[in-house]
Amino acid sequence: MKRQSGFTLIELVVVIIVLGILAVTAAPKFIDLQNDARAATLEGVKASVQSANSMIYAKAAINGDESKQCSDSNVTCDDITVDGTDFQAEYGYLLAANLTTALDLDTTANTGDWTIDTTNGPKNGTADALIYPQSFSIEAASNKATKECYVTYKAATSATVGPVVTVVDTDC
């Protein structure tokens, strides 16, 4: 009778376990989950901005201020109060200066997760605010994010043109 040769069940189980351990330790090096997580977080920030704007616009419409340019010295707009916080709206939408108050993001200097930049002429005037992870920075000379991983906010420019919120996640 001819003796058959092959692997035993125990040997096969050991090989499968070793391959599983290798896959678990090597997979994160090949799958860049951190960049995907940052990009998804930026989409969440965009949704938060849009949601806050929807709420502010609804309150402005109730007040009759949805078509008023409140920064015009000849126009009086009522403060829009949401959860005990007062906002002034431009054409019924948030001004960039109100983003820090409207969004529930930790923007504490040196310890927070986010920066909301409304002072450096974000992206060379193409946006009123730049929202980016605090670990990234702004180059003072060019007013450009050092990494293409941010949300831009351009406030409403008229009663018919609402705010524009854009996610740039090419370099997260």
PyMOL commands that set and color helices and strands:
alter all, ss='L'
color gray80, all
select helices_A, chain A and resi 9-30+33-63+96-102+122-125
alter helices_A, ss='H'
color red, helices_A
select strands_A, chain A and resi 80-82+85-87+89-90+93-94+114-117+129-133+138-139+144-145+150-154+164-168
alter strands_A, ss='S'
color yellow, strands_A
deselect
rebuild
show_as cartoon
